Amino acid sequence: MLKKRILLFEVRDLYDIYKMLERKTTLERELTNKKLAYHRLSFDTSVFIKRCERLQPHWNNELQSLIETVVPYQKALDAVKKAVKDIN
């Protein structure tokens, strides 16, 4: 079940990454790969972006029950895409 969860990328995951970036957190490829290695995975930028792009239809519905003001999907996606392309 956990492996299935790690392969699924959900709206709240994208939102959490966006909020981390807002707080000036730097994404690190080495740390990301260490976390994914447990599941025999490695970080792939294009796969990650594709998964993020599939979240748009669910963005508002899933977040409005969790947070007061929903960040526009495109704003979050653009910030995360930029950070992922610059990942160390």
N, C-alpha and C positions, 0 to 999 in steps of 0.2 A: 504494500500500500504506500509506504513512504517513497519508494522508487517512483511509483506512478505520480505521486505528488510533486516530486522534484522535476519531473518531465513536463508537468503542466505549469504554465506560467499564468498567474491570475491577475486580475485587475488590481487587487490590493498590493501585489508584489511590485507592479509598475509604479503605483502611487507611493509606496514606501521608498523605492529608489529615488523617485523625484523629490520627496521630502528630505532624504539624506543629502541629495545634491544641493538643495536649497540651503542646507546647513553647512555647505562647503566641504562635505565629505568627499574624499577622493576614492574613486574606484580603482582597485588594484587587480591586475590579471592574475598574479601569483596567488593571492589570497582566494580569489574566486575559483581558480583551478584546484586549490587545496580542498575547498569545500565540496566541489563537484567530483573530485577524485574518489571519494567514498562511494559514489554511485557509478564509478567507471565512466565518467563524463569529463569533457573539457569545454571551456568556454569557446563559443563560436559566435562572433559578432553578427554575421548575417542571419543565423538561425534565431538568435536572441531578438533581433530587430523584427523579424517576421512574426515571432510570437507576440511581441508588443503590438504590432499592427493589427493582429486579429482581435484585440481586446476592445476596440472602439465601440462595437454594438452593445457591449455590456457595461461600459464605463459609468454612465450616470446611474443606472439602476442599482449597481452593486455598491457604489460609493455613497449615495445619498442616505443610506441607512446607517452608514458608519461615521460620516463627518458632516459638519454643519454646512460648509460651503465647498462645493465640488469644484476642483481645479479643472479648467477646460482640458479635455483629452489631448488635443493637439499641442498645447503648451507643455504638458508633462512629457509627451512623446518626443517632442523636439529637444527638450533638455536632456532626456535620457539618451537619445541617439547621439547627440553631440558628445556627451561624457563617455559613452561606450566607444566611440571612434577614437577618443583620446586616451583610452585605458592604457595604463603602464604595464 
